[in-house]
Amino acid sequence: MAVAMVTTAVRQTPTIDEPVYVGTAAEYLHERRVVHNPEHPPLGKLVIGVGVALADPRVDASFDGDQGRLGRHLLYESGNDPWRLMLFARLPVIALTLAFGLVVFAFARELAGAAGGLAALGLYAFSPDLVAHGSLATLDVPAAGFVLTSVWLLWRARHRPRLYVPLAGAALGAALATKMSMLAAIPVLMALAGLSVWCARAPTASRRRTLGRAAAGAGVLALVAVAVVWASYLVVDPRLRWAPEQPVPAVQGLRGLVVDLLPFPEAYRDGMRVQFDFEDYPWQGFLFGRLYTGSLWYYLPAALLVKTPLGMLALWAAGAVTLVTVRPLRPVAPYLLVPTAVLLGAAMLGSRDFGTRYAVFVPMFLAVAAGCVLVVRRRWVPAAVGALVLFVAVSSLRTYPYYLPYSNEAFGGPEKTHLRLHDSNVDWGQDLGRLADRLRERYRGERIWLVYKGSGVPSYYGIRAVDPRRTDDIGEVRGLLVVSDSAAAKATGRLAALIDSSRPIDGVGHSITIYRR
């Protein structure tokens, strides 16, 4: 997994979200203030900032643009090497992703022995989604991994609550201080904290006293989590100054009341207001060839069905059934299945159908559940589990190094993913460097018309191109038409007409198509 992530990180150009986080991390280091990107708390960007600090880039202190330009300015306009800076920014996330793999192994080993731990670790390590997003300087994998770590510590708290409940609170706080979408996990994990303390009760303890301790355990979890969120802001700016770079939208009604009641710094609450404003925006989605406005509640389950290896899907289902039906494992079922279901349900209700990265916790939690299948005492079970894990490994290795556009064999593999999904499922701007290499190798000297969806700067990589959507006469567009597959999926009007009247001749990274006109 480490080899796959590092070699992938070396070759990929910045994805759409990464420059914002890298630029904000550099801002934290040099300005010591929270200004840009308030919709995400600081901790994940502080992790990315470790790599940024080691890269030691030049930072333009006079820059005063918005967060969309902040990262591009740092990468392409400040005299820095974007390849080197992006690799350094990605390395801390890669290290954290590997550490969460050890949590998966430890959790499954406690439940199903060493063989179960290895099976779970195999599924984790070969998960295309985890390799893809664990090798990027983004926040999805860190936030999900911290929640998994909190749940594992709560499971261990059934025997030593005084030690593990506060640690679980710290892990939960780390998740909340990385992505606000993890707020949905708070009531579930507080209930699990109470359950763990209840299970750790002495046989002679009274019910009333035990209930009090269970409630206290839930309270300790929440208090420690809140303290970690505050600490993440204090690390950036001990004075907690907050002067947003852009106006913060007003949020009314119940959502506004909830935001006002959150026991977090003002910057966090304003970030929540920004997130709620995003939820009200009419985003476009793309699923199985259909372009639509708004969101579909079944988008994430459908996308997971496409982008999860078939053997992994089978073991997930078997693991969930095993947790519910095998008596010794039933106590752990609420710890693994309920947080997964709640977080997935919350993500399904969101307005942004952009990719399975919003559900990247699913392959983490269900890898542990899948390892528990080896508890079943049937002679054929170890062989079946081993065969399915091997199937997953082969399917994952076949897509190397193009993990972002992975889809399983039932849906045609990574070269067909763009027909069914878009955005971070397929094309997130990661292949601009590969496109530049392809154009130099095969199409040197040809006229290039480019529709690129991403945060990279084509000219930096030597691509001299014109956007065909800016021409008055479609007949002028002759030569090579290069289109990001996410842009092609949402194409209308002039761009759709151009694509329909062109002949596809090449592809780059299963995310960019080259047409001849």
PyMOL commands that set and color helices and strands:
alter all, ss='L'
color gray80, all
select helices_A, chain A and resi 2-11+18-31+43-55+67-76+82-125+128-134+140-156+161-176+180-199+207-236+253-261+266-279+299-307+310-325+327-348+356-359+361-375+381-398+409-411+414-419+423-425+432-442+458-461+468-470+474-476+485-489+493-500
alter helices_A, ss='H'
color red, helices_A
select strands_A, chain A and resi 284-287+290-293+448-451+480-484+503-508+512-516
alter strands_A, ss='S'
color yellow, strands_A
deselect
rebuild
show_as cartoon
